[in-house]
Amino acid sequence: MGAGFTGLWTAVYLKQKFPSKNILIVERGATPAGASTRNAGFACFGSPTEILSDMEAMGKEKALQLLQMRFEGLRAIQKIFSNGLIDFSICKGYELLDSSRSLERLPALNEWLYEITGAPATFCQQDELIPVFGFANTAHLVENRFEGCLHPGKLLNALYHLAVKMNIRFLFATEVRQVEEDSQGVKLFTTKGPGLAAERIVYCTNAFSNRLLPRIDLVPARGQVFLTEPIPGLKFKGSFHYQEGYYYFRNLDDRILLGGARHTSFQTEYTLEPFTTLPIQQALEAFLSTVILPGQRPQITHRWAGIMAMGKEKTPIVEQLTDRSFCAVRMSGMGVALAPTAGKKIAELMT
């Protein structure tokens, strides 16, 4: 259930494991309407302040396991699809810091990440680039040469065509209202049209899972984004993060794609409503004119929102629920990187 990144990757890995099985992806919309089609196109696995914050909240071991999942997911994307097909680019990732507090922990962080990336210095200080990029109110800049960006729509399209080529079938515009399980199999009752029957079911519905999986630790969380008009001579390239990843931006064809600011109004953003709001958009515009382009206010040409899934911790829920049901949900805003790993793990669980 669910034709976003997680559902597609899961179906592909299941078909590889069980080539003789019939696999059907059921999607409630005419197209997927979750975070897979409404994100900012970051191919990243975590900035230093975000990773350090996760270690404090989850413990070092769990945080590093999560990083491993993200890193392996990005490698899987690059292995299966050509860069040109999905506009994948390792353009480097950067984090803007307003103090030196996190810099003191970079050597230890690099040591921990060596087992994941194989690099002695995953993160390195690059303060000399601050004036080159034109940023203001920024004390330090940290670079990660493994991160980049991609076109999420093209990735979703490439996954769809791969699934069709593997004889995976799709049923769009079909919303499941109830699921029943017995010793014979699983029955799915839809809001319109006939019911469905299967041997097993995998829930890949992320933020939209609460109705069918009410006991799962998951809350929807809205992420808002905007895109500026073209800016002649835009100085920076790469994917950028600030304040534990709560702000993120990149150069998209000499436009600035900027998203985040959810931490400025957490409670209003725990919602399934995929609409932009004035307070968050104003916070993004203020960040744009004070840090990214100091003193400038370029025109905003596009604004949108996508619904992510969060919980008490960031580790995705990828597990067997009953004898015949499984789930891969709660990607915590990192679905691009986590979906391939989650799909592979589901296939291993079923094996």
MOGISUL-V505501 format. One record per helix or strand. SS is the DSSP state (A for helix, B for strand). FROM is the first residue (numbers start at 0). TO is the last residue. If there is no record, write none. Layout:
{{SS	FROM	TO} {SS	FROM	TO}}
This chain:
{{A	4	16} {B	23	25} {A	34	36} {B	41	42} {A	47	57} {A	59	79} {A	82	85} {B	88	88} {B	92	96} {A	101	116} {B	122	124} {A	128	132} {B	139	143} {B	147	148} {A	151	164} {B	168	170} {B	175	181} {B	184	189} {B	195	197} {B	200	202} {A	205	207} {B	218	227} {B	238	241} {B	246	251} {B	254	259} {A	261	263} {A	265	268} {A	277	291} {B	299	309} {B	316	319} {B	324	328} {A	334	349}}
